Amino acid sequence: QVQLVESGGGLVQAGGSLRLSCAASGSIVNNYVLGWFRQAPGKEREFVAAIFVNALSTAYADSVKGRFTISRDNRVNMVYLQMNSLRPDDTAMYYCAAKYRGTSDYRNWGQGTQVTVSS
């Protein structure tokens, strides 16, 4: 079981940047795919980005491609989301999630960190 704790959210003006961090309690090396999701008020949770076990493969939602970068450091069990060129429609609660390699569902979730982008 992996426990996840996000940090780094806050209030930023449009065009600005934030870096989200997610600390995993257990070892994520070689075992877990890590992802970021977000949920805006009144909307369903949506996929943002994922990074695979070897850290060489990543995936992004079309809405964030070219602006957001996901990375991981298996030595310290951390995953990051660098968010640049933020827009008001990026405003949401951002969640870190993990799924065991070879499985389809993310079963480990953090508590979320709020990102608010002002226009």
Secondary structure, 3 states (H helix, E strand, C coil): CCCEEEECCEEEECCCCEEEEEEECCCCCCCEEEEEEEECCCCCCEEEEEECCCCCCEEECCCCCCCEEEEEECCCCEEEEEECCCCHHHCEEEEEEEEECCCCCCCEECCCEEEEEEC
